[in-house]
């Protein structure tokens, strides 16, 4: 829940300071990033009002993020590429952070759902 509640912080970092740590897979699509941030804030709202849905929402959103990372990473390497060590390092760091939290959310959700 805290991860989704921090969406406003991620939004400020991304659009205010140009530090994208939440949506690495949408780096080249600012309009879609805004929509996904709105979706994450909606997830936080639903989780707040319906705590029983937290696991399902976390699992679905985590899976969406992982699929987005996989496709964007593939397209990034095959179509665009990056230049310079600093740019490569930033891309890898963004993928690592987003991928870690997406996997954690997805795995916890599935584990908790399986325990029900």
N, C-alpha and C positions, 0 to 999 in steps of 0.2 A: 504494500500500500504506500509506503514512504517513497518508493521509487517513482510511482506515478504522481504523488503529491509534489515531488521535486520537478515536475515538468516545467513549471514557470521559471525555475532556475536554469534548466537546460535551454529553454526558449531564449532567455536573456543572454546566456553565454553564446548561443548560436547567432542570433540576429544582432545582439548588441556588441559583442566582442569578437565575433567571427571565430569562435571556438566551438566546433561541432563535436560533442562527445556522446550525443544521444542517437542521432540519426545519420550515421556515416553512410548508409546505403542510399540516402537521398541528397547527398552533397551537391550534385549537379542539378537538382530540381527544387528550387526554393519554394515554388507554389505548392508542391506536394509536401514539402517539409511543414509548411504552415498547417496544412490539412491534417498531417499525421500528429503534430503537436496538439491540435484541437481534439483529435481522436483520443490521444493519451490523457488529456484533461477530462474528457467524457468518461474514460475508463476509471479515473480517480473518483469522479462523482458517483458513478454507479457502485464502485467498491465501498464508498462511504455510506451510501443509503441502503445497499444490499450486500452486507458482509458475506453472506452465504455464496455470493457469486465471485468472490475474489480469486479463488483457485482457477475457475474456468476462464475468467477474463485474463488472468496472468498467463495461463497456458496458451490461449489463442493469440494474444498480442506477442508473446515471446516467439511463438512459431512464425508469426507474420514477419517479425524483425529478422529472424534467422533466414527465412526464405529471401527476404529483401537483400540481406547481406550477401548471400550466396550468388544471387543474380547480379547484383551490382559489382561484386568482386570479379565475376567472370567477364562482365561487359567492360569493366574498367581495364582489365588486363588485355582483353582482345581488341577493344576499340580505341580507347583513349591513351592509356598509359600515363605515367607520371615522370617528371624530370627532376633530378636533383635529390640528394640524400635527405634533405629536410622534408621535402614533400612526400617522399616514400615513407619516412618515419612517421609523419603525421597521419598518413592513410592507414598504416599498420596499427598505430595506437588507437585511432578511431574504431577500426574494425575489432580490435581486441576488447575494448571497453564495451561497445555495443553488443558484440557477440557474447561476451561473458554474462552480461545481465539478461540478455534474451534467453540464453540457454538455461540460466539459473531459474528464471521465471517459468519457463516451459517445463523443465524437469521437476521443479517443486509442484507445479500444478498437476502434472501427470501422476506424480507419486502420491499426492494427497487424494486425487480422484480414484486411484487404484485402491487406496486404503479404505474408501467408503464402502 
